[in-house]
């Protein structure tokens, strides 16, 4: 566990993080098949510039059944290359996931049901974590909303669900979206295929305002 514990401790408690630039923060209302199942609060901060830039995304998902999921992502550089991840689930179910990048691999552990497993995932520059039921993780798709970079293929996985890694093709295009009764011009980013297919919407300021996973009936709506 030393490989994981040291970087993540630095990630969470580094003194400079308090002075980091606020990139975005907010709240999502989470629904499945039209029924509210929880709320998600998130904060995204950044420190440094160029290749030394570090981005931190932290979230807290409070579910209607009493479970709470806390996640932390660390990414580096303007391309937001994944470096470390931690997720802690408490309540009726408990689990903990910790990963840190080591070369071209993400190495770490998954602890659930009093059982610990050592896992490795491929770590490409395009590797992303889209944890199921966590909306703000899709903010990284904002890198692909510019007209000059509308399409790409990402390497995505969700550690808590323990689903197999998958190549995720994405495509960005303009879209008019109804937000609280007002039509807003947004960029819609389609991603995945089959039961992994979904979409994320970004407003004119680049804020993630909606996430939808089609097969799961999952919708995350950003509150004003």
N, C-alpha and C positions, 0 to 999 in steps of 0.2 A: 504493500500500500504506500510505501514511501514515494514511489514514482508519481503517484497521483496526489497525495496529501500535500506535499510542499507547494507545487504550482497553484493548487486550488486555494490553499490558505492565503497565498500572496494575492491571488485574484480577489478574494473577498475582503481582505483586511488591509490591503496596501494603503498607506496614508494619503497618497496622491489621488486616490479614487474620489475622495470627497470634493476635490477641486476640479474634477473632470467636467468637460463640456456636456451639457444636456442635449442629446440628439432628439429624443422624443419620450413622452410618457403619456399614459392614459389608461382607460378602462374599456374592456370589451364585455358585452353581454353575450353569453354562450347559450345556444339553443340546439336541440336535436329533434328533428321532425316537428319543429314549431314550438316545442316545449322548452322553457328555460331550465337549464341544468347547472348553471353556475355563472360566476363572474371572474374576470381575469384583470389584474392590475399589472402593469409592466413599466419598466424604466430602461432606457437605452442611453448610455453615456460613452464618451470618447475622450481619449487623451493622446497627445503627440500628433505628429504629422508624417506624411510619406510612408515609407516602409516600416517606420517605428510606431506608426499609429496603432492604437489598441482600442477595440470597441467591446463594450460589455453590455449584455442584454440580460436583465433579471426580471422574472415574472412570478406571480403568485396567483394560482388558480384555486378558487374556493368553490367546491361543488356542492350541490343541493343535498347529496347523501352524506355530507360531513367530511369527505376527504379533502385534503389540501395538497396541492402539488406546487413545490417551489423549484424553479429552474434558474441556472446561471450559465450563460454562454460567454466565452472569451474568443475574440477574433482579432487578427492582426492585418495591417496594411490596408490600402484603399480598396482592395478586392475582398476584404473581410474573410480571410482564410481562417478556418476553424482551428483553434489551439487547445481549448479545454472546455469541458462540460460537466455540470453536476445537476442531478435531479433528485429531489427528496419527496416521497409520497408518504403522508401520514393520514390516520383516520381508520376506517374499517379495514383498509388494505394498507400495507406498508412496503416500501421499497426504496432503495437508494442506488443511484447510478453515478459513477465517477469515471471520467476519461480525460486523458491528456495526450497531446500529439507527441510522437517520438519518430522523427523521420517521416516516412510515408505511411505510418500506421497510427491509429488512435488506440491506445492501450488503456485498460482499466478494469473495473469490476462492476458487477450487478449483484446486489444483495436483495433477496426477497424470499418470503416464507422460510426464514432462518437458514437460507442456503446461499452461499456465495459462489459466483461463477466469474472466472477471468475471461475477458473477451477482447478481441481485436477487430477493428474495422479498417478498411482501406482509407487513407487520408490523402485525397487529391486536392488541388487548389479549389476544385468545384464541389468538395464534400460539404453537405449541409445536414443539420439535424432539424427534422420536422416532427417534433414529439406530438403524438395524437392528443387532441383536445387542447393544444396550446396555440393560440392564434398569433401571438407576436413573433414567433419564430419565422414567420413568412415575410418579415420585413426585409430580409436579405434579397428577396426577389425585386426589390426596388432598384437594385443595380442594373436590372435589365429593362427598365421602363423607358430609357432614353431611346430616341428614334434610331440612333446609330448602333444600338446593341439590342435589338428586339427579341432575338431568339438564342437559345443556348440549351445545353444538356447538363444537368446537375446530377451529382451522385448523392442520393438522399437515404437517410435511415432514421428509425425511431427506436432508441434503445429500450424504453420501458415496455413497448409492445412486443419487442424482440422479433419484429418482422425482418425478413431478408432485405439486404440492401438492394436498391433499385436505381437504374438510370432513369432520370426524370426530365423529359423534354418540356421546355417552357416556350410560350409564345405570348408576346405583349401586343396589345392593340387598344386604341381609344374606345371608350364605352361611356354611355350616359347612365348614371346610377341614381336611383331614388334614395335619398338620405333624409329621414324624418320629414317626408313630404316635399322635399326640395330636390329638383333634378340637378345633379352635379356632374360636370365633365371629369371623368377619371381615366386612368389607364388600368385595364384589366389584364392580369397575367394568368394565363391558363397553364396548368402544370399536370404532369402525370398522365396515366391512362388506366382504363378499366376501374377497379375498385380503389385505385389510388388517385384518381383524377379529381381536380379541384380548381379553384380560381381565387386570386387575391386582387383586391382593388386598391389603387393608390390615388389620392386626390391631387390637385394641382400643386400642392406644397410638398408632395412626396410622402405624405403620411399614409400608412396602412389603415384603411377604414372598414374593410369587410374581408372575411375569409369564408369560403364555402368548400366543403368536401362532399361531393355529390352523392356517392354511394352510401356514406354514413348519415346523410341528412343533417350534417353538422354545419352550423352557420354562426359566425362571430360578428357581431355588430358593434362598431365603436361608438361609445357614448359621446355626446358633445362635450 
